[in-house]
Amino acid sequence: MTSAPTGRPPRRPVPASGRRTARLTAFTTLSPLLRLLILTQLAFNIGFFAVLPFLSEHLGQSVGMAGWLVGFVLGLRTFSQQGLFVVGGALADRYGIRPVVLAGCVLRIAGFAWLGFAERTWAVVGAVLLIGFAAALFSPAVESEVARQAVVWEETAGGDRTRVLALFTVAGQAGAFVGPLLGALLLAVDFRTVCLAGAGVFVLVLAGHAWLLPQRIPGRVQVRVKGGARLVLRNRRFLALCCAYGAYLLAYNQLYLALPAEVERAAGSQAPLAWLFALSSLLVVTAQLPVTRWAGERLAPRRSMVAGLVLIAAGFAVVGLALPAGWTGRGGLLPAAGFVVLLTLGLMLVAPVARAWVPDLAEEGRLGLYTGALSSVSGLIVLAGSSATGLLLDTGLPGVVPWLVLAAVPLAAVALLPGRA
């Protein structure tokens, strides 16, 4: 896997039989390993999203953190996860995915249990860091192997790797749909119960993967960690993709920071938040594959990402422009729902294409490192951006200001997308 001669993944000619296979891409047509990894993403997100949507309110109300500190902690969680993906990816390249995935599950169990009992800022920060680092181990291992297997499937069966990555996204969003509903149900008891339930999900994941995940995967080359960072830093086209993807991830992170504040303003509580998360996940589960198919037939990969970023910007603008009207109640939630819909549509266009792009930019045997680096650069952007967003939301500025500032971020990212070499 080396750099492609153009700034986008090449469109390989596919025979008629291959095109028919691509149209029928479904879970059952994939290899057993790909099916396991896709189900892994589903399970990961059920456990994770049972907890995360309710963390912001818990930190602000129960722990008593200021708005900027809540934003910083959420950004720190993302950075310890996304920012350290490069470490997990490099370890997966070196040792294979099995030990890295299992170690990550153990740390996630410990992190959720700790968070459930954490009552002071330092304890919350420690638990959040552990939760994030756990994902920094298992997620790049799983994602890089899915990407590698998708390329193998594309080359041997004439399919489309982007559709495999879209199916991976669907599984993740199905988990993100079930997780908040589970968390909302358990929140009637208390936040600690939610955290312990999330830990319980990962106990099941750990047991299942200790049994089912192969010790060795054919075709996966193990390489030394040394020297990989220099390769990444010299790859300008890949770094440009990382920056654009980071802007998208910063926008997506506002589901957990800016959106809860807007829902609280409009509805007087965060009770509707779980339903907005469910709306986002349901959209991805039902529409991701058709959207990916449509975009693949009509849009080049770079244009697909541009369209997605523009939709995300429009979502922020919808809320920002509606705020001066001061709508509350059910009608006041309509801009927030519009934001969720537009953000989700943007996600569908951006995320699978960006992940499918990485194998064309990575050196042989370094796909884990490059997959991790994609998220690590994004994590740095989210860490800085979330703190700034929390400060904007907490300084008493007119509500329209933070939302329009956030709308400008994905628009600026369009200029960062790599073009032709």
N, C-alpha and C positions, 0 to 999 in steps of 0.2 A: 504494500500500500504506500504509494508515493504521491507527491503533489501532482494534481491534474494540471494539464496545460492551460486551462482556463480558470476563471474565478468562480466557477460553479461546478457541481457534480456533472460529469458527462452523461449525455443521454445515449445509452447503449442501444443499438438496434436489437429489437426483440422479434423473433419469428411469430407467425400467427398463433401457433400452439402456445407459445409463451405468453402472448397477450391474453389468450383465453384463460390461462392459468392465473395470470395476474388479476383478472377480473374476479376470479373465484377465490382469491386469497382469503383464507379463513383460518381460524385456530387449528382445525383438524388437519389442514394440509401441511402444517409445519412439522419439523423434526421434534422428537421427544424432548430434547434439550431446550429448544426454543419454547416449547409449550411450558416446561417447568419454569424457565426464567420469566416468562410473561405472567404466570400465576404467582411467582415470587413478588413481582411488582404490585400485583393486586393485594397480596397479604401485607406487604410493607406499608402500603398506604392506608389500609383499614386501621392498623395499629397506630400509625402516625397521626392521621387526621381525626382520630377519636379524641386527641388531646390538643393539637395545635390551634384550632379555631377559637378555643376558649382560654388560651394562655394570656392574651392581651388583657382581657377583663380581669382575670385572676391576679395578674401582676399589678394592675392599677387599683383594683378594689380591695382585694384580700391582703396583698403584700404592701400596698400603699406607695408604689413607685410613681414618680413624676412621669409626665408624658414623654419627655425626651429620653428618660432612662428606659422606659418600656420599649421605645423605638430602638435604642441602642442594644438592649438585650435580645430583641427579635432579630436585629441585624447581626448580632454576635452569634446567635444560633445558626443563621444562614451562612455566615462566614465559616464557622467551625465545621459546617457540613460542606457547603459548596466550595469554600475557600481551601479546604484540605482534601478535596477530591483528588487533587494531583498526587497526594501521598498514597491514597488508596489505589488509584489507578496504577501507579508505579509498582506498588507491592503486588497487585494482581498480575502485572506483566512478569514479575520476578518469580512469584511463588504459585501462581495459578489462582483461580477464583474461589475454590472451596475453603481453604483456611481463612481467607480474608472475609468471606461472607459469614462464616460461623463466628469469627471473632467480633464482627460488627453486631451481630445479633445479641451476643452476650453483653456488650457494652450498652446497647439500646435498652435491654431489660433493666440493667443497673441504673441507667439514667432516668428512665421513667419512674422507677421505684423511688429514687432519691428526690425527684421533683415533687412527687406526691407528699413528701414529708418536709420539704424545704420551706422555711418560714422567714429566713433572712436573705438579704440581697446576695451575700457571698455564696450561700447555699444554692440559691436559684441559678446564679451564674455558673457554678460548678456543674449542676445537673444539666443545664442547657448546653454547656460545652460538651459534656459527655454524650448527650443525645445527638448533637450535631456530628461529633467525630465518629460515632457509630455508623451513621449514614455515609460518612466520608470513606469508610472502609467498604461497606457492602454495595453501595449504589454504583460507583464507577466500575467495580468488578462485574456486576450484572449487566450494566448498560453497555460496556465495551464488548462483552461476549455476545450480547444480542446484536450489536452492530456488526460484529465479525461474522456471526452466523447468518445475518441477513445478506451480507455480501456473498457468502458462499451459496446461499439459496438463490440469489439473483444470477450468479454465474453458472450454476448447475441446472436450474429449473427455468431460467428465463423470466423470473419474476421481477418485482420492483422493491428494492430495499426500503424505500420510503414508506411503503404500505406496511411493511413489517414493523417499522418504527412507529407508525401510526397505531397499529394494533397494540403495541407496547404502551403507548400513551393512553389508549382506551382502557386497558387493564388498570393502569395507575389511577385514572379518573373514576373508574368504577369503585376502586378502593376509597378514593376521596369522596365519593358519594355516600358509601355505607358508613365510613368512619365518623363524620360529624353527626349523623343520625344516632349512632351508637353512643357517641360522647354526650349528645344532648339528653338522651334518655338517662344516662348514668349521672349527669350533672345534677339531677333531681336529688341525688344522695349528697355528693360533694365532689370537689375537684380531685381529691385524693383517690376516690373510687375510679374516676376517669383514668387517672394515671396508672393505677394498678391494672385496670382492664387492658390498657395499651401494652403494658409489660407482659400481660398474659398472652396477648396475640403473638408477641415475639417469642415467647416460650414455645408456642406451637410451631412457629416458623423455624426456629432453631432445631427442634426435634425432627421436623420434616426434611430439612436440608441435610442434616447429619445422616439421614437414611438414604435420600434420593440423589443428592448432588454427586456426580462422578468424581472419582479421585483424580483422573487425568482426562483431558478433553483432546481428542485427535486434532492435529493441525495447529494447536496453540503452541507457539514458540516462547520459551522463557528466556528473558534477556536480563542483563544487569541493569540495576537502577542508575549507576553512574553514567553521566554524559547525556542523559535524556533532557535535562532542563535546558542545556545549551541548544539542543535541536529545536525545542519549542520556542525559545526566545528569538531564534533566527528566522522563524517562519512567519513573515509579516502578514501573509494572507490569512493564516490561521489566527493570529492575534487580532486581526480586524474582525473576523467572525466572532471571536470571544467577546469583544467589546460590544458588538451589536446584540449578541445573545444576552450579555449582562444587562443591557438596558431593558430588554424584554423581561428578564427575571426580576429586576427592580420594580417594574410595573406590576408584575404578577404578585409580588410580595405585599402590595398594597391591599390585597384581599384580607390581610391579617393586621393591617395598621390603619390605613385611611378609611377603608370600608366600615370596620366596626364603629369608628367615630361618627360616620355619616348615618349609619343605621340607628345609633343611640340618639342622634339629634332628631331624626325624622320620626322614630317610633317611640322614643322615651325609654327603650330597653334594647338589649341585643338579642331578644328572643327570635326575631326574623332572620338572624344571621345564618343559622343552620340551614334554613330553607334556601337562602341565596347560594350557599356553598353547594347544596344539593342541586340547584338549578344549573350551576356551572358544570358540575360533574355529569349530570344527566345529558346536557348538551354534547359534551365530549363523547360520552358513551354511545349516543344515538347518531351523532353527525360526523364524528372524526373521520371515519373511513370514507363516507361519501364526499366529504370536503377534500380529503387527500386525493381521492380519485379524480375529482373535478379539477383541482389545482394541477395535478400531474399531467392532465390532458390539455390544459389551456395556458398554464403559466410556467415559465422557466423558474428554477429554484430560487434565484435571486429575486425575481419579481413576486414570487409567493411570499417571501420574507418581508419585502417592502409593503405589500398589501396588508400583511398581518400587523406590522408595526403601525401603519396608518389607522387601522381599526382600533388598536389599543389606545392610541392618542385620542381618537374620537370618543372612546368610552370615558376617559377622564374629562373631556370637554363637556360631555352631556351633564355630568354632575356639577361641574364648575359653573356652567351657564344657567343651571336651574336653581342654584343656591340663593341668588338674590330674591327669588319669589318667596322663599321661606316656607315651602310646602311641608306639611307634617301629616302624620297618620298614614293610611294606606296609599294615598296619592303621593305623599312625600317619599315613599319607597320606590316609586317608579324610576326616578333617575338612577338610583342605586342598582335596580334590576337591569336598566339599560347598560350601565357600566359593566356589570357582570357578563351580560350577553356579548357585548362588543369585545371585552377583554378575552373571553373564552374563544370567540371566533378568531381573534388574532393569535391566540395560543395554538389553535389547530393548524394555522398556516405556517407558524414560525418553528415550533418545537421539533416536529418530525423531520423537516427539511434540514434544520441546523445539525441534528444528530446524524442524519444520513450523509451530510457533507463531510463530516470529520474523517471517515476512512480514506477519502481521496486526498487528504492533506497530511496524513500520518505516515511516518516511516514504518517499515516492516517490523512487527513485534512490539511496536510502541502504541498501539491503539488504546490500551488502558491509560497510559500516561496522557495522551491527547484528549481522551474523553474526560479524564479528571481535570486537566488544565482548562477545558472549556468551562467547567463549573467553578474552578478556583478563581479565575479572572472575574467571573460573574459574581462570586461571593464577595470579592473586594469591592466591587461596584455597589452591591446591595448593602454592605456594612456601612459605607460612607453615605449612601443615599437614604437608607432607613433612618439613620440618626438625624440627617438634615430634614427628612419628612416629619419625624416626630417633633423636632424643634419648630417647624412651620405650623404644625397643628396645635402646638402648645403656647404659641406666642401671642394669641389674640388677634392675629391678622384676619381680615375678611375671609370667610370660608372659600371664596372663589379663588383666592391666590394659590394655596397649595395644589388645588386640582388642576389649574391651568399650568402651573410650573411642571407638574407631573406629566401633563399632556405634551409638553415640549420635549421631554426626554426621549420617547420612542421616535419622534420625528427627527431629532438630531441623530439617532442611531442609524437611520436610513443612509446617511452619508458615510457611515463607518463600514457598511457591508463591502466585502471584497468584490472587486470587479474582475476584468480580464487581467491575466498576468502580464 
